[in-house]
Amino acid sequence: MDSPKVLKDNKRKIKVDFERTSLKERLKAKYLTVNFLVDVVWKIFRLLLLIGISYIIIFPFISKIFGSFMSKDDLIDATVRLIPKYPTLDTYKYIIRENGYFEAFFNTFILSTLCAFVQTIICSIIGYGLAKFKFRGNKLVFMAVILTMIVPHDTIKLSMYMNFKYFDIYGIYGGLSSLLGLESSSIDLINSYWPMVILSIGGIAFKNGLYIFMMRQFFKGVPDELEEAAYIDGENTFGTFVKIILPISIPMMITIFLFAFSWQWTDNFYTDLFFTQSGALLMPRIVKVPPSLAAEDFTAKDLYNSCITNTCGLLIILPLMLFYSYMQRYLIQGIERSGIVG
């Protein structure tokens, strides 16, 4: 076996011989090889492939952005393909002014934040219980959670509406109303935030089955020794969950909050179901042509209206893009720890 001194001398000799070689010979030995050519071809192919895939994904979004600045003259001009000749901000101005963008933004922000916060807490508690407590019916409850991810929401649409239209838990309100002589035997919760809040508290709101599954997978990866150490120190179950488990679950909880917030922000299933009056202005309801931009009959009327509705969609997702760009680090970290990738 060669000693370290011999190896060091050999490396020094190779380095000296290489430095004495001419620059032409060194470049030839480094670049005119089969391995180098194969590596270059592979990198070029990978670059072109990524550029092509990125173009296919990004181009529709870019075309909608440029289309939002087009005027009527651009739409009837056959020479205009992507970049407008006569750009205008009228589309944005009238959508914000006449479609009530800021009112819808405020209402949707309150509803999305409230539901996302409640769902994050409730799904964390349910996921922790399913992951760490062995009780009779544990697997049955978990199967019910998975079932909420499978059953189409349209199948329970009517029952959800009727339950919140004539809301009464176990007939308690009906019994009290009969004793007090009230006319109504139930509470009408339609056109309020209460249906969304109640569904969030019950852990059966939109995508809550997925959130519970993600939290369960995360908590199954938390070592039991952390909880056992807390129990030895005298903490009870609730104290252990609050002081030990929740602090290490913050990245995962932020991920759940982001998912719940974004899905509620763009939701039109529950909002159309529970908000039947036109006065409840939320983000999905601004997707319409403002009266000032209602075009008369002209050649590109349908295309013009399509550009306006696409602009409404861009204004809806703009806050989400800013929100995700700021919280991206926590999102990636939470998904990596969820145990559902890789």
N, C-alpha and C positions, 0 to 999 in steps of 0.2 A: 504494500500500500504506500503510495507516494506521500511524502511528508508535506506539511503546509509550505515549507520553504521552497521545495522543488516546484510545487504548483505556482507559487508566486513568481519564481524565476521564469517559468514557462510563459505565464501571462505577460510578463514584462517583455520577453523576447518577441512574442507574437505582436505586441503593440508597437515595438520598435520596427519590426519588419514591415508592418502595415503603413507606418508613417513614412518609411523610406520609399514606398511604392508611389509611382506617379499618380496624379489626380485622375487622369484618364483611365488608368487601370483600376483605381479604386471605385470610380463611378460604374465602370463596366461590371466589376465583380458584384456591386451592390444592386444595380438596376436591371442588367441584362441577364435575368435568371427566370426560369419557368415559374417559380413560386411567386416572384414579384409580379409577373404578368398576370397570373391567375388571381392574385389578390387585387390588382387594379381593375380587372374585368368584373370581379364580384362586387367591388365597391361601386363601380359605375352602374351596374345592373340594379343594385339595391337602391341607389340614389334615384334612378329613373322610376323604379317601381314606387317608391315612397312619394315622389312628386306626382305621379299619375293618380295614386290613391287619394292624396291630399286634394288634388284638383277636383276629383269626382265628388268628394265630400264637401269641400268648401265653396265650389263654384255656385251652387244654388243659393247659398247664403249671401255671397257677394253680389249676385245678380239682383237679389231682393233689396240689398242696401242701395245699389245704384238706381234701381227702379223707384225707390222711395223719393228720389230727388228729381224724377222726370216730370216734365210738364206735358200738357196735351199735345203741344207741337212736337215734342220728342216722340210721342207714341205713334203719331201718324206719319212721321218721317222714316222712310224705309232705310235711310243710311245710318240711323241710330241703332246700334246693336246692344251695347252695354253702357257706355259712358254717355250721359245726356249732353246735348248741345246747349240747352237752355235750362240749367238746373234751377230748382226752386225749393223753398222751404214751406210752401203753402200747405202741403199735405200734413206735415208735422204740426204746423200752427193751428189748423182747423181741427185736427184730431184732439189736440190738447185742450183747445178752447170749447168746442161744441160737443165732443163725446165725453166730457167730464173726466179727463185722464187723472188729474190729481185727486179728485174725489174717490175715484175707483182705486187709485193707488193707496190712499189712506185706509179705506175700508178693507181692502184685501190684505194690507200689511197687518192690521190688527187681527183679522181672522186667521191668517196664516201663522203669525207669531204665537197666538194663543193656542191654536191646535197643535202646532209643532212642539211647543213647550210641554203641553199636557201629554202628548203621545210619547215624547222622549222619556218622561218620568215613568209613565205607566208601563211602557214596553220594557224599560230597564227592570222594573220590579217583577214583571211577569217572566221575563227571560232569566232573571236570577233565580226565581223560584223553580223554574223548570230545569235549570242546569245544576243546582246545588242541593235540592231537597228531594229525597226519595220517598214519595208518598204513594198511596194506592190511587191509581188512576192517572199517574204522571204521563204515561205514554198516550193515554186516551185524550188528555187535555192537549198534548202536543199535536196529536192527529187533528183535533178540532182547529188548532191554530193553522195547520197546513191547509185544512179544508177551506178556511176563509180566503186563502190565496188562490184556490181553484174554482170555487163557485162564482159564476158570472154575476156581476152586480145587478144586471137587468132582471135577474130572476127574483131578487128580493126588493126591487125598486118600489113596487106598490105597497108591500107590507111595511117598509120603512116609512113611507109617506103617511100611511094611515096611522101608524103608531105615534108619530109626532104630531099629526093633525088632531088626534084625540088622545093626547098623552095622559096616562094615569097608571101609576105603579101599584099593582095589586089591588086596584080599586080603592086606594086610600083617599084620593081626592074626591072620588064619587061618593064615598061614605060620609066624608066631612061636608060636602056640599048638600047632601040630603038632610044632614042634621042641622045645618045652618040655614037651610031654605034657599040655597043658591040655585040659579037657573041652569047653569052649565055643570055637567057632570064630568068634564074633562078639561084639559088645558090645551089650547092651540099654540104650538111652538113653531109653526111654519112662519117664514119671513123673519126669523131671528137667528142669532148665533147658537142658540141652545142645542139644536139637533147635532151640530158639528162637535160641540163641546161634550155632550153626553156620549156620543159615539167614541170620541177620543178617550174619555175617562174609562169607558168599558173596554178599551183595547180592540175595538172592532171597526175602527174607521178605515179609510182608504189606505191600503198597503200596510196596515198594522201587523198583519200576519208575517210579512217579510221583516219588519223591524224586530218583532219578537224573536224570530228565527235567528237574525243576526246577533242580537244581544245574547241569546242562549249559546250560540257557538262561541262567542267571545268569553262568556263567563265559564264555559267548560274548560277553557285554556288557562284560567286563573288557578294557581296552585292552592290546594286545600290547606296547606301549611299556614298560609296567611290568616285564614279564618280560625284555625286551631290556636294559633298564637294569640289572637285577639280574645278568644274564649278563655284561654288560660289567664289572661290579664284581667278578666272580669267583665268583658263586654258582652252584651246580649246580642241577639241576632240583628235587630234593627240598628244598634250602634255600630256593629261590624260592617253592615251594609253601607251605612252613611259615612263612616270615618275611614274605612279601609277600601271597600270595593268601589264606591263611586269615584273617589279621586283618581284611581288608576283607570277608570272607564271614561274619562272625559273625552279623549279623541274619538272613541266609538260613539259616545252620546252626541258629539258634535256632528258626526256623520249622519246619524239618525235624524237629528234636527234639520240638517240641510236637505235630506231627502223629503222629510215631511213638509218642510216649508215650501220647497219648490213644487211638489205635487199639488199642494193645496193652492199655491199661487196661480197655477194654470188650470185648476180643476173646473170643469163645467158640468160634470155629472151631478154631484151633490149640490152645487150652487143652483143649477136649474131645477133640481128636485125640491129643495127646501126654501128657495127664494122665488116665489111665484109672482111677486109684485115687481113692476118695473122700477119702483123707487129704490130697490136694493141694488146699487151700482157697484159691481165688482169687475175685476180686470177682464175676464172673458167677454163681458157684455159691451166693451168699447169697440169690439170688432164690427164696425159698420161704417158706411159711407157718411161723412158729415153732410148736413143739408147744403152748406155753401159749396161743396165739391160735387154735389149731385149733377152728373153730366147730362146734357141734352143728348138726343140721338146723334151720334157721330160714329165714324168708322171704327174707332178703337174704344168704344164705351166699355165693353166687357173687360178689356185689358186694363183700362184706366181704373175701373172699380177693383180689379184684382190687385193692382199696385197699391191702392189705398188700404185694402184689408191686410196686405202683406206688411205695410208700414205699421198698422195697428199691432200686428204680431211682433214686430221688432221692438216697439215701445213696451210691450208686455214683458218680453224676455230680457230687456236691457238691465233692469235691476238685478235679475238673477245672475246675469253674466258678471256684473260688478261684484255681487255677493260671493260667487264661486271663485272669482279670481283672488279675492282676499282670503277665503277660507280653504283654498285648494290644498294647502299643506296638511291641515287637519283631516280633510276628506280622504286623501291618499293614505294617511297613517291609519285612519279608522278602518278602511276597506282591507288593508293589509292584515290587520289584527282580527278581522271578523271571522276568518277561517272559511270563507266561501270562495276564495280564489286560489290559484296556484295548482 
